Each structure stands twice: as C-alpha cells, then as structure tokens.
Amino acid sequence: MATKRKPQAASSADRYTYRLTWSVKDKKFIATIVEFPSLSWIADTRQAALEGLTSVVEEVLHDMLAEGEEIPSPWDERTFSGKFNLRLGPDLHKKVALEAAERHESMNTYVIKQLGLIEA
C-alpha cells in the first residue's frame, strides 16, 4: 500500500522575497513576490502594498496547505550548485571564445566577469 506524502508545513509569509517598485503609470507602489510570480498588490504607500501582498500570500499558503499542494520554498532557503548550462549559438560561442582568448582567460572566467558587470 502506497503511503501519501504529507504536505510540507506552510512557510511564514515573511520568509519570502518581496520587491517594491513605483509605478509611474499608476502613481502607486507595487509589491511583488519572487516565489509567487502571479501575485502582486498595488497601493498608495510602500507599507500598504507590502502588507496587502503579505496578507494575500498568507491566504494562498493556507489554501495550498489545505489542498495538499506543494509550498514553494523561500528563495534564501534554496541551494544552488554554481553550475548551469548555457546555449549560445555557434556565432556567439565563437565570439565569446575569441574575447576570452584575447584576454588569456578561459571562457568560463570571461563569462563570469561579464556577468559580474551586471551586478554593478
């Protein structure tokens, strides 16, 4: 007889990754959440936007748990190997290889440095 897997406990809504942005078009603040990309909340103040979205997330977590759905893990609790495969296409691959060779670097080192420029 197969055993049913217990759904994991709902994570507290405050453990998730929220972003607040200003909407020029709406002249309001928009709160979004990385782990639930379909959810957002718009309000006149940062605090109201964040509180509104947090409340919705708490409801969603409660509903998901009640339905036995898998709860997304908070971003900071996820682990990453440091590796990912990237398909460049032959022309871009050749260009990246040439740029790296001209700098006496491996393609990996060159690409990591280029991606590091994005953080600045």
Biopython code that builds the backbone (N, CA, C, O; Angstrom):
import numpy as np
from Bio.PDB.StructureBuilder import StructureBuilder

atoms = [
    (1, "MET", "N", (0.847, -1.179, 0.000)),
    (1, "MET", "CA", (0.000, 0.000, 0.000)),
    (1, "MET", "C", (0.893, 1.243, 0.000)),
    (1, "MET", "O", (1.782, 1.380, 0.840)),
    (2, "ALA", "N", (0.648, 2.125, -0.932)),
    (2, "ALA", "CA", (1.432, 3.361, -1.029)),
    (2, "ALA", "C", (1.002, 4.327, 0.059)),
    (2, "ALA", "O", (-0.186, 4.465, 0.349)),
    (3, "THR", "N", (1.971, 4.989, 0.653)),
    (3, "THR", "CA", (1.644, 5.978, 1.673)),
    (3, "THR", "C", (1.599, 7.355, 1.036)),
    (3, "THR", "O", (2.390, 7.679, 0.150)),
    (4, "LYS", "N", (0.672, 8.140, 1.501)),
    (4, "LYS", "CA", (0.564, 9.510, 0.997)),
    (4, "LYS", "C", (1.620, 10.366, 1.663)),
    (4, "LYS", "O", (1.859, 10.275, 2.868)),
    (5, "ARG", "N", (2.237, 11.188, 0.861)),
    (5, "ARG", "CA", (3.246, 12.100, 1.389)),
    (5, "ARG", "C", (2.545, 13.267, 2.063)),
    (5, "ARG", "O", (1.647, 13.882, 1.489)),
    (6, "LYS", "N", (2.958, 13.560, 3.267)),
    (6, "LYS", "CA", (2.378, 14.695, 3.982)),
    (6, "LYS", "C", (2.810, 15.987, 3.316)),
    (6, "LYS", "O", (3.985, 16.148, 2.985)),
    (7, "PRO", "N", (1.878, 16.912, 3.112)),
    (7, "PRO", "CA", (2.307, 18.198, 2.562)),
    (7, "PRO", "C", (3.195, 18.905, 3.575)),
    (7, "PRO", "O", (2.995, 18.791, 4.784)),
    (8, "GLN", "N", (4.167, 19.627, 3.067)),
    (8, "GLN", "CA", (5.055, 20.334, 3.983)),
    (8, "GLN", "C", (4.310, 21.486, 4.650)),
    (8, "GLN", "O", (3.362, 22.036, 4.091)),
    (9, "ALA", "N", (4.747, 21.832, 5.828)),
    (9, "ALA", "CA", (4.108, 22.919, 6.566)),
    (9, "ALA", "C", (4.271, 24.226, 5.810)),
    (9, "ALA", "O", (5.289, 24.468, 5.162)),
    (10, "ALA", "N", (3.258, 25.054, 5.907)),
    (10, "ALA", "CA", (3.311, 26.351, 5.235)),
    (10, "ALA", "C", (4.409, 27.200, 5.849)),
    (10, "ALA", "O", (4.530, 27.299, 7.070)),
    (11, "SER", "N", (5.201, 27.807, 4.989)),
    (11, "SER", "CA", (6.236, 28.719, 5.464)),
    (11, "SER", "C", (5.573, 30.030, 5.832)),
    (11, "SER", "O", (4.575, 30.423, 5.228)),
    (12, "SER", "N", (6.122, 30.693, 6.806)),
    (12, "SER", "CA", (5.619, 32.003, 7.179)),
    (12, "SER", "C", (5.777, 32.947, 5.994)),
    (12, "SER", "O", (6.820, 32.946, 5.338)),
    (13, "ALA", "N", (4.776, 33.736, 5.717)),
    (13, "ALA", "CA", (4.793, 34.635, 4.558)),
    (13, "ALA", "C", (5.959, 35.614, 4.599)),
    (13, "ALA", "O", (6.389, 36.108, 3.556)),
    (14, "ASP", "N", (6.470, 35.898, 5.782)),
    (14, "ASP", "CA", (7.557, 36.885, 5.859)),
    (14, "ASP", "C", (8.921, 36.309, 5.487)),
    (14, "ASP", "O", (9.914, 37.037, 5.493)),
    (15, "ARG", "N", (8.991, 35.031, 5.169)),
    (15, "ARG", "CA", (10.258, 34.407, 4.774)),
    (15, "ARG", "C", (10.485, 34.473, 3.266)),
    (15, "ARG", "O", (11.527, 34.036, 2.778)),
    (16, "TYR", "N", (9.537, 35.007, 2.538)),
    (16, "TYR", "CA", (9.643, 35.060, 1.083)),
    (16, "TYR", "C", (10.309, 36.350, 0.606)),
    (16, "TYR", "O", (10.579, 37.253, 1.398)),
    (17, "THR", "N", (10.569, 36.421, -0.695)),
    (17, "THR", "CA", (11.330, 37.528, -1.276)),
    (17, "THR", "C", (10.394, 38.523, -1.952)),
    (17, "THR", "O", (9.858, 38.253, -3.027)),
    (18, "TYR", "N", (10.207, 39.658, -1.322)),
    (18, "TYR", "CA", (9.311, 40.694, -1.828)),
    (18, "TYR", "C", (10.101, 41.799, -2.521)),
    (18, "TYR", "O", (11.259, 42.052, -2.189)),
    (19, "ARG", "N", (9.465, 42.448, -3.482)),
    (19, "ARG", "CA", (10.045, 43.611, -4.162)),
    (19, "ARG", "C", (8.984, 44.709, -4.190)),
    (19, "ARG", "O", (7.803, 44.451, -4.423)),
    (20, "LEU", "N", (9.429, 45.920, -3.951)),
    (20, "LEU", "CA", (8.542, 47.082, -4.036)),
    (20, "LEU", "C", (9.053, 47.998, -5.133)),
    (20, "LEU", "O", (10.234, 48.346, -5.162)),
    (21, "THR", "N", (8.165, 48.388, -6.031)),
    (21, "THR", "CA", (8.528, 49.309, -7.102)),
    (21, "THR", "C", (7.464, 50.391, -7.215)),
    (21, "THR", "O", (6.318, 50.211, -6.804)),
    (22, "TRP", "N", (7.869, 51.497, -7.774)),
    (22, "TRP", "CA", (6.964, 52.612, -8.014)),
    (22, "TRP", "C", (6.461, 52.521, -9.447)),
    (22, "TRP", "O", (7.252, 52.355, -10.375)),
    (23, "SER", "N", (5.152, 52.628, -9.631)),
    (23, "SER", "CA", (4.565, 52.635, -10.967)),
    (23, "SER", "C", (4.288, 54.077, -11.368)),
    (23, "SER", "O", (3.425, 54.739, -10.791)),
    (24, "VAL", "N", (5.025, 54.552, -12.357)),
    (24, "VAL", "CA", (4.812, 55.914, -12.851)),
    (24, "VAL", "C", (3.414, 56.027, -13.441)),
    (24, "VAL", "O", (2.718, 57.021, -13.238)),
    (25, "LYS", "N", (3.015, 54.993, -14.175)),
    (25, "LYS", "CA", (1.704, 54.989, -14.830)),
    (25, "LYS", "C", (0.567, 55.086, -13.813)),
    (25, "LYS", "O", (-0.349, 55.894, -13.969)),
    (26, "ASP", "N", (0.635, 54.254, -12.769)),
    (26, "ASP", "CA", (-0.443, 54.208, -11.775)),
    (26, "ASP", "C", (-0.257, 55.192, -10.631)),
    (26, "ASP", "O", (-1.190, 55.469, -9.878)),
    (27, "LYS", "N", (0.971, 55.722, -10.506)),
    (27, "LYS", "CA", (1.312, 56.613, -9.393)),
    (27, "LYS", "C", (1.035, 55.940, -8.048)),
    (27, "LYS", "O", (0.486, 56.536, -7.121)),
    (28, "LYS", "N", (1.445, 54.666, -7.988)),
    (28, "LYS", "CA", (1.265, 53.871, -6.777)),
    (28, "LYS", "C", (2.445, 52.912, -6.640)),
    (28, "LYS", "O", (3.232, 52.731, -7.569)),
    (29, "PHE", "N", (2.547, 52.310, -5.474)),
    (29, "PHE", "CA", (3.574, 51.303, -5.231)),
    (29, "PHE", "C", (3.021, 49.927, -5.574)),
    (29, "PHE", "O", (1.852, 49.632, -5.330)),
    (30, "ILE", "N", (3.885, 49.091, -6.144)),
    (30, "ILE", "CA", (3.502, 47.726, -6.488)),
    (30, "ILE", "C", (4.425, 46.772, -5.740)),
    (30, "ILE", "O", (5.649, 46.858, -5.842)),
    (31, "ALA", "N", (3.815, 45.865, -4.989)),
    (31, "ALA", "CA", (4.566, 44.819, -4.296)),
    (31, "ALA", "C", (4.441, 43.532, -5.105)),
    (31, "ALA", "O", (3.350, 43.166, -5.543)),
    (32, "THR", "N", (5.567, 42.852, -5.296)),
    (32, "THR", "CA", (5.581, 41.554, -5.968)),
    (32, "THR", "C", (6.373, 40.580, -5.107)),
    (32, "THR", "O", (7.063, 40.977, -4.168)),
    (33, "ILE", "N", (6.263, 39.305, -5.441)),
    (33, "ILE", "CA", (6.943, 38.266, -4.670)),
    (33, "ILE", "C", (7.548, 37.257, -5.636)),
    (33, "ILE", "O", (6.853, 36.715, -6.495)),
    (34, "VAL", "N", (8.833, 37.011, -5.492)),
    (34, "VAL", "CA", (9.577, 36.153, -6.422)),
    (34, "VAL", "C", (8.997, 34.744, -6.473)),
    (34, "VAL", "O", (8.834, 34.187, -7.559)),
    (35, "GLU", "N", (8.685, 34.164, -5.330)),
    (35, "GLU", "CA", (8.250, 32.773, -5.266)),
    (35, "GLU", "C", (6.830, 32.552, -5.782)),
    (35, "GLU", "O", (6.450, 31.420, -6.081)),
    (36, "PHE", "N", (6.044, 33.620, -5.890)),
    (36, "PHE", "CA", (4.681, 33.546, -6.418)),
    (36, "PHE", "C", (4.525, 34.631, -7.491)),
    (36, "PHE", "O", (3.917, 35.669, -7.227)),
    (37, "PRO", "N", (5.061, 34.409, -8.687)),
    (37, "PRO", "CA", (5.098, 35.467, -9.703)),
    (37, "PRO", "C", (3.731, 35.970, -10.169)),
    (37, "PRO", "O", (3.647, 37.043, -10.766)),
    (38, "SER", "N", (2.672, 35.224, -9.911)),
    (38, "SER", "CA", (1.350, 35.679, -10.346)),
    (38, "SER", "C", (0.684, 36.609, -9.333)),
    (38, "SER", "O", (-0.386, 37.152, -9.607)),
    (39, "LEU", "N", (1.301, 36.799, -8.175)),
    (39, "LEU", "CA", (0.716, 37.646, -7.132)),
    (39, "LEU", "C", (1.364, 39.022, -7.103)),
    (39, "LEU", "O", (2.574, 39.157, -7.282)),
    (40, "SER", "N", (0.543, 40.037, -6.876)),
    (40, "SER", "CA", (1.046, 41.404, -6.680)),
    (40, "SER", "C", (-0.017, 42.191, -5.925)),
    (40, "SER", "O", (-1.160, 41.754, -5.791)),
    (41, "TRP", "N", (0.386, 43.363, -5.435)),
    (41, "TRP", "CA", (-0.546, 44.241, -4.719)),
    (41, "TRP", "C", (-0.135, 45.668, -5.021)),
    (41, "TRP", "O", (1.050, 46.002, -4.989)),
    (42, "ILE", "N", (-1.106, 46.499, -5.311)),
    (42, "ILE", "CA", (-0.841, 47.903, -5.628)),
    (42, "ILE", "C", (-1.498, 48.767, -4.559)),
    (42, "ILE", "O", (-2.636, 48.515, -4.163)),
    (43, "ALA", "N", (-0.776, 49.792, -4.091)),
    (43, "ALA", "CA", (-1.298, 50.652, -3.025)),
    (43, "ALA", "C", (-0.616, 52.017, -3.069)),
    (43, "ALA", "O", (0.371, 52.218, -3.777)),
    (44, "ASP", "N", (-1.168, 52.944, -2.298)),
    (44, "ASP", "CA", (-0.640, 54.310, -2.266)),
    (44, "ASP", "C", (0.695, 54.430, -1.536)),
    (44, "ASP", "O", (1.484, 55.329, -1.829)),
    (45, "THR", "N", (0.951, 53.530, -0.586)),
    (45, "THR", "CA", (2.200, 53.598, 0.179)),
    (45, "THR", "C", (2.950, 52.270, 0.081)),
    (45, "THR", "O", (2.373, 51.227, -0.227)),
    (46, "ARG", "N", (4.257, 52.342, 0.353)),
    (46, "ARG", "CA", (5.063, 51.115, 0.363)),
    (46, "ARG", "C", (4.513, 50.127, 1.382)),
    (46, "ARG", "O", (4.337, 48.943, 1.098)),
    (47, "GLN", "N", (4.247, 50.644, 2.570)),
    (47, "GLN", "CA", (3.779, 49.788, 3.657)),
    (47, "GLN", "C", (2.460, 49.112, 3.297)),
    (47, "GLN", "O", (2.294, 47.916, 3.539)),
    (48, "ALA", "N", (1.530, 49.857, 2.728)),
    (48, "ALA", "CA", (0.233, 49.276, 2.366)),
    (48, "ALA", "C", (0.383, 48.224, 1.269)),
    (48, "ALA", "O", (-0.304, 47.203, 1.291)),
    (49, "ALA", "N", (1.269, 48.469, 0.319)),
    (49, "ALA", "CA", (1.495, 47.493, -0.755)),
    (49, "ALA", "C", (2.077, 46.203, -0.184)),
    (49, "ALA", "O", (1.627, 45.108, -0.522)),
    (50, "LEU", "N", (3.075, 46.340, 0.681)),
    (50, "LEU", "CA", (3.708, 45.165, 1.275)),
    (50, "LEU", "C", (2.740, 44.416, 2.189)),
    (50, "LEU", "O", (2.672, 43.187, 2.145)),
    (51, "GLU", "N", (2.000, 45.143, 3.010)),
    (51, "GLU", "CA", (1.048, 44.498, 3.913)),
    (51, "GLU", "C", (-0.061, 43.800, 3.137)),
    (51, "GLU", "O", (-0.480, 42.703, 3.505)),
    (52, "GLY", "N", (-0.539, 44.429, 2.069)),
    (52, "GLY", "CA", (-1.586, 43.819, 1.253)),
    (52, "GLY", "C", (-1.124, 42.518, 0.625)),
    (52, "GLY", "O", (-1.832, 41.512, 0.660)),
    (53, "LEU", "N", (0.069, 42.544, 0.050)),
    (53, "LEU", "CA", (0.587, 41.335, -0.590)),
    (53, "LEU", "C", (0.897, 40.252, 0.439)),
    (53, "LEU", "O", (0.632, 39.075, 0.196)),
    (54, "THR", "N", (1.450, 40.636, 1.575)),
    (54, "THR", "CA", (1.747, 39.654, 2.621)),
    (54, "THR", "C", (0.472, 38.950, 3.070)),
    (54, "THR", "O", (0.476, 37.740, 3.300)),
    (55, "SER", "N", (-0.603, 39.694, 3.195)),
    (55, "SER", "CA", (-1.886, 39.114, 3.580)),
    (55, "SER", "C", (-2.376, 38.107, 2.539)),
    (55, "SER", "O", (-2.868, 37.034, 2.889)),
    (56, "VAL", "N", (-2.239, 38.454, 1.268)),
    (56, "VAL", "CA", (-2.642, 37.543, 0.190)),
    (56, "VAL", "C", (-1.783, 36.283, 0.221)),
    (56, "VAL", "O", (-2.298, 35.175, 0.065)),
    (57, "VAL", "N", (-0.484, 36.448, 0.421)),
    (57, "VAL", "CA", (0.423, 35.296, 0.463)),
    (57, "VAL", "C", (0.042, 34.373, 1.620)),
    (57, "VAL", "O", (0.051, 33.153, 1.461)),
    (58, "GLU", "N", (-0.291, 34.935, 2.771)),
    (58, "GLU", "CA", (-0.710, 34.112, 3.908)),
    (58, "GLU", "C", (-1.944, 33.297, 3.553)),
    (58, "GLU", "O", (-2.029, 32.117, 3.894)),
    (59, "GLU", "N", (-2.907, 33.918, 2.867)),
    (59, "GLU", "CA", (-4.116, 33.208, 2.441)),
    (59, "GLU", "C", (-3.782, 32.105, 1.440)),
    (59, "GLU", "O", (-4.294, 30.990, 1.545)),
    (60, "VAL", "N", (-2.933, 32.413, 0.481)),
    (60, "VAL", "CA", (-2.548, 31.427, -0.532)),
    (60, "VAL", "C", (-1.836, 30.245, 0.122)),
    (60, "VAL", "O", (-2.121, 29.093, -0.205)),
    (61, "LEU", "N", (-0.916, 30.521, 1.040)),
    (61, "LEU", "CA", (-0.210, 29.446, 1.738)),
    (61, "LEU", "C", (-1.189, 28.564, 2.513)),
    (61, "LEU", "O", (-1.074, 27.338, 2.500)),
    (62, "HIS", "N", (-2.136, 29.185, 3.174)),
    (62, "HIS", "CA", (-3.148, 28.442, 3.930)),
    (62, "HIS", "C", (-3.951, 27.548, 2.991)),
    (62, "HIS", "O", (-4.160, 26.370, 3.280)),
    (63, "ASP", "N", (-4.402, 28.104, 1.867)),
    (63, "ASP", "CA", (-5.191, 27.332, 0.901)),
    (63, "ASP", "C", (-4.378, 26.188, 0.296)),
    (63, "ASP", "O", (-4.884, 25.076, 0.142)),
    (64, "MET", "N", (-3.125, 26.462, -0.042)),
    (64, "MET", "CA", (-2.274, 25.423, -0.631)),
    (64, "MET", "C", (-2.065, 24.276, 0.355)),
    (64, "MET", "O", (-2.115, 23.106, -0.024)),
    (65, "LEU", "N", (-1.834, 24.613, 1.599)),
    (65, "LEU", "CA", (-1.640, 23.593, 2.622)),
    (65, "LEU", "C", (-2.916, 22.769, 2.796)),
    (65, "LEU", "O", (-2.861, 21.544, 2.899)),
    (66, "ALA", "N", (-4.061, 23.447, 2.828)),
    (66, "ALA", "CA", (-5.342, 22.755, 2.982)),
    (66, "ALA", "C", (-5.616, 21.809, 1.819)),
    (66, "ALA", "O", (-6.241, 20.764, 2.001)),
    (67, "GLU", "N", (-5.154, 22.168, 0.638)),
    (67, "GLU", "CA", (-5.367, 21.343, -0.557)),
    (67, "GLU", "C", (-4.262, 20.310, -0.762)),
    (67, "GLU", "O", (-4.321, 19.515, -1.700)),
    (68, "GLY", "N", (-3.264, 20.319, 0.104)),
    (68, "GLY", "CA", (-2.171, 19.367, -0.015)),
    (68, "GLY", "C", (-1.196, 19.698, -1.129)),
    (68, "GLY", "O", (-0.451, 18.831, -1.585)),
    (69, "GLU", "N", (-1.196, 20.953, -1.570)),
    (69, "GLU", "CA", (-0.288, 21.373, -2.638)),
    (69, "GLU", "C", (1.104, 21.642, -2.079)),
    (69, "GLU", "O", (1.267, 21.967, -0.903)),
    (70, "GLU", "N", (2.092, 21.501, -2.938)),
    (70, "GLU", "CA", (3.469, 21.766, -2.530)),
    (70, "GLU", "C", (3.672, 23.270, -2.360)),
    (70, "GLU", "O", (3.307, 24.062, -3.229)),
    (71, "ILE", "N", (4.252, 23.642, -1.240)),
    (71, "ILE", "CA", (4.508, 25.042, -0.913)),
    (71, "ILE", "C", (5.889, 25.420, -1.456)),
    (71, "ILE", "O", (6.863, 24.718, -1.184)),
    (72, "PRO", "N", (5.995, 26.518, -2.218)),
    (72, "PRO", "CA", (7.321, 26.925, -2.707)),
    (72, "PRO", "C", (8.258, 27.253, -1.545)),
    (72, "PRO", "O", (7.856, 27.890, -0.572)),
    (73, "SER", "N", (9.485, 26.817, -1.659)),
    (73, "SER", "CA", (10.447, 27.147, -0.610)),
    (73, "SER", "C", (10.908, 28.591, -0.795)),
    (73, "SER", "O", (11.039, 29.060, -1.925)),
    (74, "PRO", "N", (11.153, 29.291, 0.303)),
    (74, "PRO", "CA", (11.660, 30.660, 0.205)),
    (74, "PRO", "C", (12.990, 30.693, -0.544)),
    (74, "PRO", "O", (13.789, 29.763, -0.440)),
    (75, "TRP", "N", (13.219, 31.745, -1.283)),
    (75, "TRP", "CA", (14.403, 31.875, -2.138)),
    (75, "TRP", "C", (15.698, 31.641, -1.371)),
    (75, "TRP", "O", (16.576, 30.916, -1.839)),
    (76, "ASP", "N", (15.822, 32.249, -0.200)),
    (76, "ASP", "CA", (17.063, 32.135, 0.576)),
    (76, "ASP", "C", (17.299, 30.745, 1.142)),
    (76, "ASP", "O", (18.402, 30.450, 1.602)),
    (77, "GLU", "N", (16.299, 29.893, 1.121)),
    (77, "GLU", "CA", (16.460, 28.535, 1.627)),
    (77, "GLU", "C", (16.795, 27.549, 0.508)),
    (77, "GLU", "O", (17.011, 26.367, 0.775)),
    (78, "ARG", "N", (16.840, 28.014, -0.726)),
    (78, "ARG", "CA", (17.169, 27.158, -1.863)),
    (78, "ARG", "C", (18.681, 27.056, -2.001)),
    (78, "ARG", "O", (19.411, 27.983, -1.649)),
    (79, "THR", "N", (19.136, 25.939, -2.508)),
    (79, "THR", "CA", (20.567, 25.761, -2.724)),
    (79, "THR", "C", (20.857, 25.758, -4.218)),
    (79, "THR", "O", (20.034, 25.327, -5.025)),
    (80, "PHE", "N", (22.031, 26.242, -4.569)),
    (80, "PHE", "CA", (22.443, 26.328, -5.960)),
    (80, "PHE", "C", (23.815, 25.692, -6.098)),
    (80, "PHE", "O", (24.680, 25.878, -5.243)),
    (81, "SER", "N", (24.013, 24.942, -7.172)),
    (81, "SER", "CA", (25.266, 24.216, -7.383)),
    (81, "SER", "C", (26.384, 25.113, -7.897)),
    (81, "SER", "O", (27.561, 24.776, -7.764)),
    (82, "GLY", "N", (26.028, 26.248, -8.481)),
    (82, "GLY", "CA", (27.040, 27.100, -9.092)),
    (82, "GLY", "C", (27.251, 26.766, -10.557)),
    (82, "GLY", "O", (28.108, 27.357, -11.214)),
    (83, "LYS", "N", (26.478, 25.825, -11.072)),
    (83, "LYS", "CA", (26.601, 25.431, -12.478)),
    (83, "LYS", "C", (25.264, 25.607, -13.181)),
    (83, "LYS", "O", (24.205, 25.369, -12.599)),
    (84, "PHE", "N", (25.327, 26.029, -14.443)),
    (84, "PHE", "CA", (24.160, 25.981, -15.309)),
    (84, "PHE", "C", (24.652, 25.919, -16.744)),
    (84, "PHE", "O", (25.704, 26.462, -17.081)),
    (85, "ASN", "N", (23.879, 25.254, -17.578)),
    (85, "ASN", "CA", (24.256, 25.123, -18.983)),
    (85, "ASN", "C", (23.672, 26.282, -19.766)),
    (85, "ASN", "O", (22.542, 26.709, -19.530)),
    (86, "LEU", "N", (24.453, 26.776, -20.691)),
    (86, "LEU", "CA", (24.038, 27.926, -21.479)),
    (86, "LEU", "C", (24.268, 27.629, -22.954)),
    (86, "LEU", "O", (25.377, 27.274, -23.352)),
    (87, "ARG", "N", (23.229, 27.771, -23.761)),
    (87, "ARG", "CA", (23.353, 27.571, -25.203)),
    (87, "ARG", "C", (23.484, 28.940, -25.859)),
    (87, "ARG", "O", (22.588, 29.779, -25.767)),
    (88, "LEU", "N", (24.605, 29.147, -26.515)),
    (88, "LEU", "CA", (24.908, 30.450, -27.099)),
    (88, "LEU", "C", (24.584, 30.554, -28.581)),
    (88, "LEU", "O", (24.285, 31.646, -29.064)),
    (89, "GLY", "N", (24.632, 29.484, -29.290)),
    (89, "GLY", "CA", (24.599, 29.538, -30.741)),
    (89, "GLY", "C", (26.038, 29.636, -31.232)),
    (89, "GLY", "O", (26.875, 30.234, -30.556)),
    (90, "PRO", "N", (26.341, 29.064, -32.390)),
    (90, "PRO", "CA", (27.723, 28.989, -32.867)),
    (90, "PRO", "C", (28.423, 30.341, -33.017)),
    (90, "PRO", "O", (29.591, 30.465, -32.648)),
    (91, "ASP", "N", (27.743, 31.342, -33.544)),
    (91, "ASP", "CA", (28.396, 32.638, -33.765)),
    (91, "ASP", "C", (28.776, 33.320, -32.455)),
    (91, "ASP", "O", (29.887, 33.830, -32.313)),
    (92, "LEU", "N", (27.854, 33.325, -31.503)),
    (92, "LEU", "CA", (28.146, 33.945, -30.210)),
    (92, "LEU", "C", (29.205, 33.136, -29.460)),
    (92, "LEU", "O", (30.072, 33.712, -28.803)),
    (93, "HIS", "N", (29.142, 31.819, -29.552)),
    (93, "HIS", "CA", (30.147, 30.956, -28.921)),
    (93, "HIS", "C", (31.541, 31.315, -29.442)),
    (93, "HIS", "O", (32.491, 31.443, -28.670)),
    (94, "LYS", "N", (31.643, 31.471, -30.747)),
    (94, "LYS", "CA", (32.926, 31.826, -31.365)),
    (94, "LYS", "C", (33.413, 33.184, -30.864)),
    (94, "LYS", "O", (34.592, 33.356, -30.557)),
    (95, "LYS", "N", (32.491, 34.148, -30.786)),
    (95, "LYS", "CA", (32.846, 35.493, -30.332)),
    (95, "LYS", "C", (33.325, 35.470, -28.875)),
    (95, "LYS", "O", (34.333, 36.093, -28.541)),
    (96, "VAL", "N", (32.603, 34.755, -28.016)),
    (96, "VAL", "CA", (32.983, 34.660, -26.604)),
    (96, "VAL", "C", (34.336, 33.963, -26.471)),
    (96, "VAL", "O", (35.178, 34.396, -25.684)),
    (97, "ALA", "N", (34.549, 32.898, -27.227)),
    (97, "ALA", "CA", (35.827, 32.179, -27.185)),
    (97, "ALA", "C", (36.976, 33.091, -27.603)),
    (97, "ALA", "O", (38.046, 33.061, -26.996)),
    (98, "LEU", "N", (36.760, 33.898, -28.634)),
    (98, "LEU", "CA", (37.789, 34.829, -29.106)),
    (98, "LEU", "C", (38.084, 35.898, -28.052)),
    (98, "LEU", "O", (39.246, 36.183, -27.761)),
    (99, "GLU", "N", (37.033, 36.484, -27.484)),
    (99, "GLU", "CA", (37.208, 37.507, -26.441)),
    (99, "GLU", "C", (37.997, 36.932, -25.262)),
    (99, "GLU", "O", (38.904, 37.582, -24.742)),
    (100, "ALA", "N", (37.652, 35.723, -24.846)),
    (100, "ALA", "CA", (38.352, 35.087, -23.725)),
    (100, "ALA", "C", (39.815, 34.820, -24.082)),
    (100, "ALA", "O", (40.712, 35.075, -23.279)),
    (101, "ALA", "N", (40.044, 34.311, -25.276)),
    (101, "ALA", "CA", (41.416, 34.001, -25.707)),
    (101, "ALA", "C", (42.275, 35.255, -25.756)),
    (101, "ALA", "O", (43.440, 35.231, -25.360)),
    (102, "GLU", "N", (41.701, 36.351, -26.243)),
    (102, "GLU", "CA", (42.449, 37.610, -26.311)),
    (102, "GLU", "C", (42.840, 38.116, -24.930)),
    (102, "GLU", "O", (43.816, 38.853, -24.793)),
    (103, "ARG", "N", (42.091, 37.730, -23.913)),
    (103, "ARG", "CA", (42.376, 38.151, -22.538)),
    (103, "ARG", "C", (43.162, 37.078, -21.771)),
    (103, "ARG", "O", (43.439, 37.229, -20.581)),
    (104, "HIS", "N", (43.512, 36.007, -22.465)),
    (104, "HIS", "CA", (44.230, 34.884, -21.847)),
    (104, "HIS", "C", (43.444, 34.322, -20.669)),
    (104, "HIS", "O", (44.001, 34.028, -19.612)),
    (105, "GLU", "N", (42.131, 34.179, -20.876)),
    (105, "GLU", "CA", (41.233, 33.644, -19.855)),
    (105, "GLU", "C", (40.468, 32.464, -20.441)),
    (105, "GLU", "O", (40.343, 32.323, -21.658)),
    (106, "SER", "N", (39.965, 31.629, -19.555)),
    (106, "SER", "CA", (39.050, 30.583, -20.016)),
    (106, "SER", "C", (37.718, 31.254, -20.349)),
    (106, "SER", "O", (37.434, 32.357, -19.881)),
    (107, "MET", "N", (36.919, 30.586, -21.150)),
    (107, "MET", "CA", (35.591, 31.133, -21.447)),
    (107, "MET", "C", (34.784, 31.276, -20.165)),
    (107, "MET", "O", (34.049, 32.250, -20.002)),
    (108, "ASN", "N", (34.913, 30.321, -19.259)),
    (108, "ASN", "CA", (34.186, 30.361, -18.002)),
    (108, "ASN", "C", (34.542, 31.619, -17.206)),
    (108, "ASN", "O", (33.655, 32.330, -16.735)),
    (109, "THR", "N", (35.838, 31.890, -17.060)),
    (109, "THR", "CA", (36.287, 33.078, -16.329)),
    (109, "THR", "C", (35.793, 34.346, -17.012)),
    (109, "THR", "O", (35.319, 35.267, -16.346)),
    (110, "TYR", "N", (35.902, 34.399, -18.328)),
    (110, "TYR", "CA", (35.457, 35.572, -19.080)),
    (110, "TYR", "C", (33.961, 35.829, -18.864)),
    (110, "TYR", "O", (33.555, 36.957, -18.585)),
    (111, "VAL", "N", (33.149, 34.781, -18.995)),
    (111, "VAL", "CA", (31.694, 34.943, -18.848)),
    (111, "VAL", "C", (31.338, 35.343, -17.418)),
    (111, "VAL", "O", (30.462, 36.184, -17.214)),
    (112, "ILE", "N", (32.004, 34.752, -16.427)),
    (112, "ILE", "CA", (31.744, 35.128, -15.032)),
    (112, "ILE", "C", (32.049, 36.609, -14.815)),
    (112, "ILE", "O", (31.282, 37.310, -14.156)),
    (113, "LYS", "N", (33.151, 37.081, -15.359)),
    (113, "LYS", "CA", (33.491, 38.506, -15.228)),
    (113, "LYS", "C", (32.449, 39.378, -15.915)),
    (113, "LYS", "O", (32.066, 40.420, -15.383)),
    (114, "GLN", "N", (31.989, 38.965, -17.084)),
    (114, "GLN", "CA", (30.980, 39.744, -17.799)),
    (114, "GLN", "C", (29.662, 39.768, -17.029)),
    (114, "GLN", "O", (29.013, 40.811, -16.947)),
    (115, "LEU", "N", (29.269, 38.645, -16.472)),
    (115, "LEU", "CA", (28.049, 38.601, -15.666)),
    (115, "LEU", "C", (28.199, 39.441, -14.406)),
    (115, "LEU", "O", (27.227, 40.031, -13.935)),
    (116, "GLY", "N", (29.399, 39.500, -13.861)),
    (116, "GLY", "CA", (29.663, 40.324, -12.683)),
    (116, "GLY", "C", (29.424, 41.792, -12.944)),
    (116, "GLY", "O", (29.100, 42.540, -12.021)),
    (117, "LEU", "N", (29.578, 42.218, -14.189)),
    (117, "LEU", "CA", (29.320, 43.617, -14.541)),
    (117, "LEU", "C", (27.854, 43.968, -14.369)),
    (117, "LEU", "O", (27.518, 45.131, -14.144)),
    (118, "ILE", "N", (26.981, 42.985, -14.471)),
    (118, "ILE", "CA", (25.542, 43.205, -14.331)),
    (118, "ILE", "C", (25.201, 43.626, -12.912)),
    (118, "ILE", "O", (24.280, 44.415, -12.704)),
    (119, "GLU", "N", (25.937, 43.106, -11.928)),
    (119, "GLU", "CA", (25.670, 43.401, -10.518)),
    (119, "GLU", "C", (25.944, 44.852, -10.165)),
    (119, "GLU", "O", (25.327, 45.389, -9.245)),
    (120, "ALA", "N", (26.852, 45.491, -10.875)),
    (120, "ALA", "CA", (27.276, 46.850, -10.540)),
    (120, "ALA", "C", (26.157, 47.848, -10.674)),
    (120, "ALA", "O", (26.357, 49.037, -10.427)),
]
sb = StructureBuilder()
sb.init_structure("model")
sb.init_model(0)
sb.init_chain("A")
sb.init_seg("    ")
for serial, (resi, resn, name, xyz) in enumerate(atoms, 1):
    if name == "N":
        sb.init_residue(resn, " ", resi, " ")
    sb.init_atom(name, np.array(xyz, "f"), 0.0, 1.0, " ", f" {name:<3s}", serial, name[0])
structure = sb.get_structure()
